[in-house]
Amino acid sequence: MKVIVGSDHAGFRYKTILVEAIKEKGYEVLDLGTQTESPSDYPDHAADVAKALISKQGERGILICGSSVGVSIAANKFKGIRAGVCHDTYSAHQSVEHDDVNILCIGERVIGIELAKDIVFAFLKAAFSNEERHLKRLAKISAIEAQW
């Protein structure tokens, strides 16, 4: 699986650590930045990851900012993106299994790095259930996207 990763300056330290951890587990990584702790705007990085995911440059995305809220809001503006804020392992795998989340959003200022690693791997190892009830709900989400 190829994982697309991005962060703003407030998520840069965790992004750097997580990219290495993800590679160590055998995943391919596309790191879209930022590459420094110089101030940058989270909507730009969220857009980069969302566009790369939509254009099939990878199968899953991870976004990191200070709280995770900003990148989630920005990424979810893109049709077909389901970005979820997850600060626990249950939400990380359940969001994929039930909601087919394709971008994990985590906050560097919210959780510790070891928990962040656990969350990332719970997200990456999870698979969508394809259960009828979940497919029905995703179809409703797609209908909302199409309306607006």
C-alpha positions in Angstrom: 0.0 0.0 0.0 1.2 3.5 -0.8 0.5 6.1 1.9 0.3 9.8 1.1 1.4 11.9 4.0 1.2 15.7 4.7 1.4 18.2 7.5 1.6 21.8 8.3 4.4 23.2 10.5 2.5 22.2 13.7 2.5 18.5 12.6 6.0 18.5 11.0 7.8 16.7 13.8 5.3 13.9 14.0 5.1 13.6 10.2 8.9 13.1 10.1 8.8 10.4 12.7 5.6 8.7 11.3 7.0 8.6 7.7 10.0 6.7 8.9 7.9 4.3 11.0 5.5 3.7 8.1 8.4 2.9 5.8 10.0 0.6 8.4 6.7 -1.5 8.3 7.1 -1.9 4.5 4.7 0.7 3.2 5.6 3.0 0.4 5.2 6.7 1.3 4.6 9.8 -0.7 5.6 12.7 1.6 4.0 15.9 0.3 5.4 18.1 3.0 5.8 20.5 4.7 9.5 19.9 4.9 10.3 22.4 7.6 8.9 23.9 10.8 8.5 27.3 9.1 4.8 28.4 9.3 2.6 27.0 6.6 -1.1 26.9 5.9 -2.8 23.6 6.7 -5.5 23.9 3.9 -2.7 23.8 1.3 -1.3 20.6 2.7 -4.7 19.0 3.1 -5.5 19.9 -0.5 -2.2 18.4 -1.7 -3.0 15.1 0.0 -6.6 15.0 -1.0 -5.8 15.7 -4.7 -3.0 13.0 -4.7 -5.4 10.5 -3.2 -8.2 11.4 -5.7 -5.7 11.0 -8.6 -4.7 7.6 -7.2 -1.1 8.4 -6.3 -1.7 6.3 -3.2 -4.4 4.2 -1.4 -4.6 6.1 1.9 -3.7 9.5 3.3 -2.5 10.8 6.6 -2.6 14.5 7.6 -1.1 15.9 10.7 -1.5 19.4 12.1 -1.7 20.8 15.7 -5.2 19.6 16.5 -6.2 17.6 13.4 -9.4 19.6 13.0 -8.2 22.1 10.4 -6.8 19.5 8.0 -9.9 17.4 8.4 -12.2 20.3 7.5 -10.1 21.2 4.5 -9.7 17.6 3.2 -13.4 16.9 3.5 -14.2 19.6 1.0 -13.0 17.3 -1.8 -15.5 15.0 -3.4 -14.7 11.4 -2.6 -12.6 12.2 0.4 -13.6 10.9 3.8 -11.1 12.4 6.3 -11.6 11.4 9.9 -10.1 12.8 13.1 -8.9 9.8 15.2 -7.1 10.1 18.5 -7.6 6.4 19.6 -7.0 3.1 17.9 -10.7 2.0 17.9 -11.8 5.1 15.9 -8.8 4.6 13.5 -9.8 1.1 12.4 -13.6 1.4 12.9 -13.6 4.5 10.6 -12.2 2.5 7.8 -14.3 -0.6 8.5 -17.6 1.2 8.7 -17.1 4.6 6.9 -14.4 3.8 4.4 -12.3 6.7 5.7 -9.4 7.3 3.3 -7.5 10.0 5.2 -6.5 9.8 8.8 -6.1 13.1 10.6 -4.2 13.4 13.8 -3.1 16.2 16.0 0.5 16.6 17.2 -0.6 18.8 20.1 -3.2 16.3 21.2 -1.6 12.9 21.5 1.8 11.4 22.2 3.9 10.0 19.4 3.7 6.3 20.5 -0.1 6.5 20.5 0.1 8.3 17.1 2.1 5.3 15.7 -0.5 2.8 17.1 -3.3 4.9 15.5 -1.6 5.0 12.1 -1.1 1.3 12.0 -4.6 0.6 13.2 -5.8 2.8 10.3 -3.5 1.3 7.7 -4.3 -2.4 8.6 -8.1 -1.9 8.6 -10.2 -2.8 5.6 -13.7 -1.6 4.6 -16.3 -4.2 5.6 -18.4 -3.9 2.4 -21.5 -4.8 4.5 -24.7 -3.7 3.0 -25.6 -1.3 5.9 -22.3 0.5 5.4 -22.6 0.6 1.6 -26.0 2.1 2.0 -24.7 4.9 4.3 -21.8 5.7 2.0 -24.2 6.0 -0.9 -26.2 8.6 1.2 -22.9 10.5 1.7 -22.2 10.4 -2.0 -25.7 11.7 -2.7 -25.1 14.6 -0.4 -21.8 15.4 -2.1 -23.6 15.3 -5.5 -26.3 17.7 -4.3 -24.1 20.4 -3.0 
